């Protein structure tokens, strides 16, 4: 399976675009670990026009999935917490359809 991926760099306190401008990825802050502790955490906000933002805190190697609506589902993975922060954006495929009311009432 050949997934479309893109690496982007985002400066702390700024926003970058990915997926040909379909996604906005912001890094408002990062929490630097104490000396000798590699557990630096990066605050990440992912959004798309017409969609609610998704906010989380990631450590290197962690990821989140973001449903951009008609643009599909993306994986956002933190590759580096050194500034500028490096993020891999991978398109996972078409958006997953919401269950119909009859399907959700059968559970």
Wavefront OBJ file of the C-alpha trace (Angstrom):
o trace
v 0.000 0.000 0.000
v 1.454 3.341 -1.061
v 0.355 6.092 1.328
v 0.861 9.754 0.492
v 3.110 11.370 3.112
v 4.545 14.834 3.604
v 7.039 16.140 6.148
v 6.507 19.653 7.420
v 8.328 21.867 9.903
v 6.391 24.157 12.210
v 7.923 26.870 14.359
v 6.595 27.108 17.906
v 3.909 29.761 17.996
v 2.979 29.408 14.335
v 0.842 27.475 11.849
v 1.848 25.542 8.728
v -0.285 24.040 5.995
v -0.147 20.482 4.688
v -1.958 18.294 2.149
v -1.944 21.035 -0.488
v -3.405 23.542 1.964
v -6.236 21.278 3.146
v -4.867 21.029 6.716
v -3.681 23.667 9.154
v -1.243 22.454 11.805
v -0.350 24.763 14.678
v 2.224 24.351 17.427
v 1.262 26.922 20.063
v 3.781 25.703 22.640
v 6.083 22.956 23.763
v 6.959 21.767 27.223
v 10.674 21.137 27.428
v 11.664 18.322 29.739
v 14.286 18.744 32.413
v 17.888 18.036 31.461
v 18.437 14.324 30.848
v 14.708 13.611 30.440
v 13.754 13.093 26.759
v 10.062 13.551 27.500
v 9.507 16.909 25.776
v 5.832 17.403 24.890
v 4.473 19.421 21.984
v 1.012 20.979 21.888
v -0.539 20.460 18.445
v -3.746 21.822 16.923
v -4.969 20.351 13.626
v -7.807 21.858 11.616
v -9.398 22.129 8.208
v -11.810 24.681 6.742
v -15.317 23.944 8.010
v -14.156 21.346 10.577
v -13.661 21.551 14.333
v -10.037 21.789 15.464
v -8.507 18.813 17.222
v -6.077 19.674 20.021
v -3.645 17.314 21.742
v -0.197 17.040 23.294
v 2.281 14.674 21.621
v 5.677 13.203 22.448
v 8.085 12.123 19.705
v 6.662 9.117 17.861
v 3.083 9.660 18.981
v 0.301 10.351 16.511
v -3.272 11.454 16.109
v -5.835 10.805 13.402
v -7.726 13.757 11.950
v -10.860 13.440 9.823
v -10.809 16.390 7.443
v -14.239 15.596 6.023
v -14.297 15.293 2.243
v -10.471 15.429 2.161
v -10.191 12.132 4.013
v -8.465 10.949 7.164
v -4.878 11.921 7.983
v -2.318 10.655 10.467
v -0.310 13.417 12.137
v 2.895 12.011 13.696
v 5.487 13.972 15.690
v 8.966 13.197 14.335
v 11.038 15.749 16.253
v 10.424 18.082 19.180
v 13.422 20.256 18.346
v 12.383 23.621 17.024
v 11.156 23.908 14.375
v 9.019 20.879 15.196
v 8.962 18.217 12.470
v 5.685 16.446 11.662
v 4.793 13.709 9.182
v 1.341 14.018 7.602
v 0.057 10.821 5.957
v -3.224 10.447 4.079
v -4.913 7.275 5.323
v -7.854 7.262 2.943
v -11.371 8.482 2.427
v -13.384 9.682 5.392
v -15.239 6.953 7.227
v -19.011 7.223 6.809
v -21.016 7.894 9.947
v -23.260 5.012 11.023
v -26.858 5.378 9.938
v -29.461 5.869 12.704
v -30.742 2.318 12.197
v -27.218 0.861 12.592
v -26.507 2.778 15.800
v -29.875 1.815 17.365
v -29.140 -1.907 16.840
v -26.187 -1.889 19.234
l 1 2 3 4 5 6 7 8 9 10 11 12 13 14 15 16 17 18 19 20 21 22 23 24 25 26 27 28 29 30 31 32 33 34 35 36 37 38 39 40 41 42 43 44 45 46 47 48 49 50 51 52 53 54 55 56 57 58 59 60 61 62 63 64 65 66 67 68 69 70 71 72 73 74 75 76 77 78 79 80 81 82 83 84 85 86 87 88 89 90 91 92 93 94 95 96 97 98 99 100 101 102 103 104 105 106 107
